[in-house]
Amino acid sequence: MVSAGLFTILLWYPKSPIPTMIPSEFVRRMLTGIAMGGTAIALIFSPLGKRSGAHFNPAVTLAFWQLGKVKNWDAVFYIIAQFAGAIVGVFVVALFVHEALSHPKVNYAATVPGMYGIIVAFIAEFAIAFLLMSVVLRVSNTPHLARYTGLFAGALVATYITLEAPFSGMSMNPARTFGSAFVGHLWMGLWIYFTAPVLAMQVAAMLYRRGKRTVYCAKYHHHNSQRCIFNCRFPELLARETVAGRAETGGRRGTEPGSPPPATTTANA
């Protein structure tokens, strides 16, 4: 939330030089998206992100809890930490630059329904949250893609802010919305951000599980030496990746010029 507040001030506060230099709101949304997507990627690949799994969204934590990857009490304390972190983050920014943060153009970096109304905002939040969770589940459980899950998530965040923000402000995260709402007393449409992302990610998790696909862990980035606190089966995914790599290497060697032909056997009549 510190990053969201500061980049929103930099790119949208009228006294900042950026709005004058870049009058296009679309371009500034794109820059905001790049900044926030980059922040998400940095957090996922940071030492703390590697240890915790980089869960800063209660909707994500609840989806993995439904999938049996997060224990009950871990889910409770993760969600408490997510809401507390969001509130503290906005408070910290307000403490130093309250005038800028409270300006209507910045509006505490709040996510509120856009000009198309609450129904469109709900549908938009549901759609982007469903797609994000579906992509995270698919990528994080595919051997040759799992290490790039954080990059996929960050790219989606950047894209969503650029294209979807006019409809709902682009939240996907109840804690993120509540942090701005609590500090700025901006409660309009709060129910949307507590329901649409959670429901969407639950549906995405349910559909993924109905496909009888394995969920190995709840971490965004698991290719590190940090201890995992989740119900983790990631070593199995690594084993699959190793086997697939060896098979691919063996296949390439068999097709190289000068390589011996594969052995054949002849059955006796």
ZADRENPA-713613 format. One record per residue (C-alpha): residue in one letter; x, y, z. Coordinates in Angstrom, 3 decimals, always signed. Layout:
+--------+----------+----------+----------+
| residu |       xx |       yy |       zz |
+--------+----------+----------+----------+
|      a |        X |        Y |        Z |
...
+--------+----------+----------+----------+
END
This chain:
+--------+----------+----------+----------+
| residu |       xx |       yy |       zz |
+--------+----------+----------+----------+
|      m |   +0.000 |   +0.000 |   +0.000 |
|      v |   +2.955 |   +2.310 |   +0.510 |
|      s |   +3.889 |   +1.737 |   -3.122 |
|      a |   +0.288 |   +2.268 |   -4.287 |
|      g |   +0.015 |   +5.526 |   -2.379 |
|      l |   +3.337 |   +6.941 |   -3.504 |
|      f |   +2.975 |   +6.040 |   -7.178 |
|      t |   -0.592 |   +7.350 |   -7.256 |
|      i |   +0.637 |  +10.659 |   -5.834 |
|      l |   +3.537 |  +10.798 |   -8.279 |
|      l |   +1.391 |  +10.101 |  -11.337 |
|      w |   -1.940 |  +11.730 |  -10.428 |
|      y |   -1.420 |  +14.515 |   -7.863 |
|      p |   -1.865 |  +17.866 |   -9.704 |
|      k |   +1.186 |  +19.398 |   -8.009 |
|      s |   +3.388 |  +16.564 |   -9.247 |
|      p |   +5.199 |  +17.361 |  -12.513 |
|      i |   +4.113 |  +14.086 |  -14.119 |
|      p |   +0.472 |  +14.997 |  -14.966 |
|      t |   +1.732 |  +18.070 |  -16.809 |
|      m |   +4.437 |  +16.113 |  -18.610 |
|      i |   +2.079 |  +13.215 |  -19.419 |
|      p |   -1.485 |  +14.559 |  -19.815 |
|      s |   -2.845 |  +11.271 |  -21.187 |
|      e |   -4.724 |   +9.404 |  -18.441 |
|      f |   -4.325 |   +6.136 |  -20.334 |
|      v |   -0.542 |   +6.469 |  -20.397 |
|      r |   -0.482 |   +7.366 |  -16.704 |
|      r |   -2.663 |   +4.336 |  -15.922 |
|      m |   -0.235 |   +2.211 |  -17.886 |
|      l |   +2.689 |   +3.635 |  -15.903 |
|      t |   +0.774 |   +3.030 |  -12.676 |
|      g |   +0.190 |   -0.538 |  -13.804 |
|      i |   +3.854 |   -1.088 |  -14.593 |
|      a |   +4.805 |   +0.329 |  -11.191 |
|      m |   +2.343 |   -1.832 |   -9.276 |
|      g |   +3.020 |   -4.932 |  -11.346 |
|      g |   +6.719 |   -4.406 |  -10.717 |
|      t |   +6.023 |   -3.990 |   -7.003 |
|      a |   +4.115 |   -7.282 |   -6.954 |
|      i |   +6.957 |   -9.085 |   -8.727 |
|      a |   +9.541 |   -7.571 |   -6.367 |
|      l |   +7.544 |   -8.687 |   -3.320 |
|      i |   +7.059 |  -12.208 |   -4.674 |
|      f |  +10.773 |  -12.671 |   -5.345 |
|      s |  +11.934 |  -10.874 |   -2.184 |
|      p |  +13.328 |  -12.856 |   +0.785 |
|      l |  +10.111 |  -12.271 |   +2.736 |
|      g |   +7.995 |  -13.239 |   -0.256 |
|      k |   +9.950 |  -16.442 |   -0.744 |
|      r |   +9.429 |  -17.344 |   +2.903 |
|      s |   +5.752 |  -16.392 |   +3.269 |
|      g |   +4.557 |  -17.339 |   -0.204 |
|      a |   +3.853 |  -13.667 |   -0.991 |
|      h |   +0.216 |  -13.817 |   +0.044 |
|      f |   -0.926 |  -10.204 |   +0.359 |
|      n |   -4.460 |  -10.928 |   -0.801 |
|      p |   -7.045 |  -12.625 |   +1.465 |
|      a |   -8.924 |  -13.888 |   -1.598 |
|      v |   -5.822 |  -15.797 |   -2.732 |
|      t |   -5.226 |  -17.203 |   +0.743 |
|      l |   -8.846 |  -18.366 |   +1.009 |
|      a |   -8.659 |  -20.038 |   -2.404 |
|      f |   -5.582 |  -22.026 |   -1.396 |
|      w |   -7.232 |  -22.789 |   +1.949 |
|      q |  -10.177 |  -24.278 |   +0.053 |
|      l |   -7.691 |  -26.361 |   -1.932 |
|      g |   -6.199 |  -27.735 |   +1.291 |
|      k |   -2.840 |  -26.015 |   +0.898 |
|      v |   -3.170 |  -23.541 |   +3.805 |
|      k |   -3.948 |  -24.706 |   +7.341 |
|      n |   -6.906 |  -23.156 |   +9.182 |
|      w |   -4.962 |  -21.076 |  +11.696 |
|      d |   -2.385 |  -20.055 |   +9.102 |
|      a |   -5.229 |  -18.702 |   +6.958 |
|      v |   -6.640 |  -16.744 |   +9.906 |
|      f |   -3.332 |  -15.105 |  +10.779 |
|      y |   -2.431 |  -14.444 |   +7.140 |
|      i |   -5.708 |  -12.585 |   +6.631 |
|      i |   -5.277 |  -10.580 |   +9.838 |
|      a |   -1.766 |   -9.622 |   +8.708 |
|      q |   -2.995 |   -8.676 |   +5.228 |
|      f |   -5.639 |   -6.284 |   +6.559 |
|      a |   -3.319 |   -4.844 |   +9.194 |
|      g |   -0.561 |   -4.317 |   +6.633 |
|      a |   -2.909 |   -2.533 |   +4.245 |
|      i |   -4.153 |   -0.146 |   +6.939 |
|      v |   -0.669 |   +0.573 |   +8.282 |
|      g |   +0.667 |   +1.133 |   +4.757 |
|      v |   -1.905 |   +3.827 |   +3.989 |
|      f |   -1.413 |   +5.394 |   +7.426 |
|      v |   +2.352 |   +5.632 |   +6.850 |
|      v |   +1.888 |   +7.459 |   +3.545 |
|      a |   -0.756 |   +9.742 |   +5.079 |
|      l |   +1.593 |  +10.543 |   +7.948 |
|      f |   +4.157 |  +12.070 |   +5.609 |
|      v |   +2.150 |  +13.364 |   +2.624 |
|      h |   -1.424 |  +13.662 |   +3.850 |
|      e |   -2.269 |  +16.683 |   +1.702 |
|      a |   -1.287 |  +14.873 |   -1.478 |
|      l |   -2.828 |  +11.542 |   -0.481 |
|      s |   -6.167 |  +13.127 |   +0.441 |
|      h |   -6.448 |  +15.194 |   -2.745 |
|      p |   -9.506 |  +14.136 |   -4.805 |
|      k |   -7.286 |  +13.148 |   -7.745 |
|      v |   -5.364 |  +10.740 |   -5.477 |
|      n |   -8.203 |   +9.881 |   -3.084 |
|      y |   -6.090 |   +7.701 |   -0.769 |
|      a |   -5.370 |   +5.388 |   -3.734 |
|      a |   -8.867 |   +4.027 |   -3.132 |
|      t |  -10.643 |   +1.532 |   -5.356 |
|      v |  -14.265 |   +2.563 |   -5.940 |
|      p |  -16.811 |   +1.743 |   -8.665 |
|      g |  -16.309 |   +3.700 |  -11.866 |
|      m |  -18.737 |   +5.724 |  -13.928 |
|      y |  -20.480 |   +2.581 |  -15.233 |
|      g |  -21.901 |   +1.690 |  -11.802 |
|      i |  -21.705 |   -1.025 |   -9.189 |
|      i |  -22.949 |   -3.931 |  -11.322 |
|      v |  -20.269 |   -3.387 |  -13.944 |
|      a |  -17.693 |   -2.951 |  -11.173 |
|      f |  -18.742 |   -6.267 |   -9.605 |
|      i |  -18.572 |   -8.123 |  -12.920 |
|      a |  -15.196 |   -6.581 |  -13.728 |
|      e |  -13.735 |   -7.489 |  -10.329 |
|      f |  -15.074 |  -11.025 |  -10.626 |
|      a |  -13.631 |  -11.467 |  -14.115 |
|      i |  -10.122 |  -10.227 |  -13.361 |
|      a |   -9.903 |  -12.151 |  -10.084 |
|      f |  -11.110 |  -15.353 |  -11.747 |
|      l |   -8.553 |  -15.023 |  -14.531 |
|      l |   -5.704 |  -14.245 |  -12.131 |
|      m |   -6.399 |  -17.257 |   -9.922 |
|      s |   -6.852 |  -19.536 |  -12.926 |
|      v |   -3.515 |  -18.432 |  -14.371 |
|      v |   -1.719 |  -18.744 |  -11.023 |
|      l |   -3.026 |  -22.275 |  -10.501 |
|      r |   -2.170 |  -23.368 |  -14.019 |
|      v |   +1.302 |  -21.839 |  -14.117 |
|      s |   +2.394 |  -22.677 |  -10.561 |
|      n |   +1.535 |  -26.347 |  -11.075 |
|      t |   +3.189 |  -26.744 |  -14.482 |
|      p |   +6.793 |  -27.981 |  -14.099 |
|      h |   +8.523 |  -25.789 |  -16.688 |
|      l |   +6.485 |  -22.668 |  -15.822 |
|      a |   +6.237 |  -22.746 |  -12.017 |
|      r |   +9.314 |  -20.599 |  -11.423 |
|      y |   +7.717 |  -17.794 |  -13.477 |
|      t |   +4.407 |  -17.608 |  -11.576 |
|      g |   +5.336 |  -14.253 |  -10.041 |
|      l |   +6.053 |  -12.777 |  -13.463 |
|      f |   +2.683 |  -13.902 |  -14.806 |
|      a |   +0.906 |  -12.424 |  -11.772 |
|      g |   +2.765 |   -9.116 |  -12.028 |
|      a |   +2.059 |   -8.848 |  -15.749 |
|      l |   -1.650 |   -9.385 |  -15.128 |
|      v |   -1.689 |   -6.713 |  -12.415 |
|      a |   -0.051 |   -4.238 |  -14.805 |
|      t |   -2.509 |   -5.094 |  -17.578 |
|      y |   -5.529 |   -4.886 |  -15.304 |
|      i |   -4.629 |   -1.445 |  -13.955 |
|      t |   -4.124 |   -0.175 |  -17.494 |
|      l |   -7.352 |   -1.545 |  -18.936 |
|      e |   -9.765 |   -2.392 |  -16.107 |
|      a |   -9.216 |   +0.389 |  -13.547 |
|      p |  -11.888 |   +2.711 |  -15.064 |
|      f |  -14.550 |   +0.103 |  -14.239 |
|      s |  -13.773 |   -0.741 |  -10.597 |
|      g |  -10.458 |   +0.853 |   -9.676 |
|      m |   -8.815 |   -2.593 |  -10.045 |
|      s |   -8.566 |   -4.147 |   -6.624 |
|      m |   -9.004 |   -7.961 |   -6.603 |
|      n |   -7.958 |   -7.638 |   -2.960 |
|      p |  -10.348 |   -6.983 |   -0.035 |
|      a |   -7.479 |   -5.929 |   +2.245 |
|      r |   -6.059 |   -3.480 |   -0.297 |
|      t |   -9.466 |   -1.808 |   -0.711 |
|      f |  -10.162 |   -1.780 |   +3.029 |
|      g |   -6.839 |   -0.096 |   +3.826 |
|      s |   -7.671 |   +2.942 |   +1.695 |
|      a |  -11.325 |   +2.944 |   +2.766 |
|      f |  -10.474 |   +2.822 |   +6.468 |
|      v |   -7.978 |   +5.672 |   +6.416 |
|      g |   -9.900 |   +7.860 |   +3.951 |
|      h |  -13.427 |   +6.969 |   +5.160 |
|      l |  -14.325 |   +5.926 |   +1.622 |
|      w |  -16.891 |   +3.163 |   +1.984 |
|      m |  -18.678 |   +3.396 |   -1.375 |
|      g |  -19.152 |   -0.037 |   -2.928 |
|      l |  -16.979 |   -1.747 |   -0.314 |
|      w |  -19.115 |   -4.896 |   -0.493 |
|      i |  -18.055 |   -5.401 |   -4.109 |
|      y |  -14.411 |   -5.829 |   -3.157 |
|      f |  -15.237 |   -8.177 |   -0.287 |
|      t |  -17.389 |  -10.460 |   -2.428 |
|      a |  -16.412 |  -10.454 |   -6.113 |
|      p |  -12.682 |  -11.329 |   -5.751 |
|      v |  -13.317 |  -13.946 |   -3.054 |
|      l |  -16.135 |  -15.627 |   -4.979 |
|      a |  -14.202 |  -15.513 |   -8.253 |
|      m |  -11.088 |  -17.115 |   -6.816 |
|      q |  -13.159 |  -19.752 |   -5.010 |
|      v |  -14.848 |  -20.628 |   -8.309 |
|      a |  -11.483 |  -20.739 |  -10.106 |
|      a |  -10.083 |  -23.050 |   -7.416 |
|      m |  -13.166 |  -25.279 |   -7.534 |
|      l |  -13.019 |  -25.621 |  -11.320 |
|      y |   -9.298 |  -26.357 |  -11.220 |
|      r |   -9.847 |  -29.081 |   -8.633 |
|      r |  -12.770 |  -30.558 |  -10.582 |
|      g |  -10.355 |  -31.057 |  -13.456 |
|      k |   -8.508 |  -33.511 |  -11.155 |
|      r |   -5.347 |  -31.464 |  -11.401 |
|      t |   -2.778 |  -31.507 |   -8.616 |
|      v |   -2.099 |  -28.389 |   -6.550 |
|      y |   +1.435 |  -28.737 |   -5.209 |
|      c |   +1.778 |  -25.666 |   -2.999 |
|      a |   +0.395 |  -22.217 |   -2.203 |
|      k |   +3.595 |  -20.259 |   -2.788 |
|      y |   +3.924 |  -17.920 |   -5.738 |
|      h |   +7.641 |  -18.658 |   -5.946 |
|      h |   +9.004 |  -21.920 |   -4.613 |
|      h |  +12.350 |  -22.229 |   -6.373 |
|      n |  +14.331 |  -21.242 |   -3.287 |
|      s |  +15.700 |  -22.719 |   -0.077 |
|      q |  +13.165 |  -21.098 |   +2.268 |
|      r |  +11.164 |  -23.425 |   +4.501 |
|      c |   +7.561 |  -23.909 |   +3.404 |
|      i |   +4.793 |  -23.709 |   +6.022 |
|      f |   +2.026 |  -24.825 |   +3.671 |
|      n |   +0.767 |  -28.350 |   +2.966 |
|      c |   +3.497 |  -28.647 |   +0.399 |
|      r |   +4.140 |  -31.244 |   -2.298 |
|      f |   +6.467 |  -29.080 |   -4.344 |
|      p |   +9.311 |  -31.669 |   -4.383 |
|      e |   +7.014 |  -33.833 |   -6.513 |
|      l |   +6.707 |  -31.021 |   -9.054 |
|      l |  +10.489 |  -30.607 |   -9.086 |
|      a |  +10.841 |  -34.331 |   -9.717 |
|      r |   +8.438 |  -34.075 |  -12.656 |
|      e |  +10.414 |  -31.132 |  -14.014 |
|      t |  +13.670 |  -33.099 |  -13.729 |
|      v |  +12.205 |  -36.145 |  -15.467 |
|      a |  +10.752 |  -33.995 |  -18.252 |
|      g |  +14.089 |  -32.226 |  -18.705 |
|      r |  +15.977 |  -35.500 |  -18.964 |
|      a |  +13.488 |  -36.876 |  -21.463 |
|      e |  +13.780 |  -33.738 |  -23.587 |
|      t |  +17.583 |  -33.860 |  -23.453 |
|      g |  +17.564 |  -37.522 |  -24.382 |
|      g |  +15.247 |  -36.840 |  -27.300 |
|      r |  +17.531 |  -34.100 |  -28.630 |
|      r |  +20.586 |  -36.310 |  -28.347 |
|      g |  +18.842 |  -39.041 |  -30.289 |
|      t |  +18.245 |  -36.712 |  -33.216 |
|      e |  +21.744 |  -35.171 |  -33.341 |
|      p |  +23.808 |  -35.936 |  -36.490 |
|      g |  +26.142 |  -38.846 |  -35.892 |
|      s |  +24.258 |  -40.166 |  -32.887 |
|      p |  +23.840 |  -43.942 |  -32.846 |
|      p |  +20.442 |  -45.262 |  -33.894 |
|      p |  +18.173 |  -46.507 |  -31.123 |
|      a |  +18.596 |  -50.129 |  -30.196 |
|      t |  +16.023 |  -52.499 |  -31.681 |
|      t |  +15.015 |  -55.988 |  -30.694 |
|      t |  +13.782 |  -58.759 |  -32.930 |
|      a |  +11.289 |  -61.237 |  -31.601 |
|      n |  +11.956 |  -64.902 |  -32.349 |
|      a |   +9.199 |  -66.650 |  -34.191 |
+--------+----------+----------+----------+
END
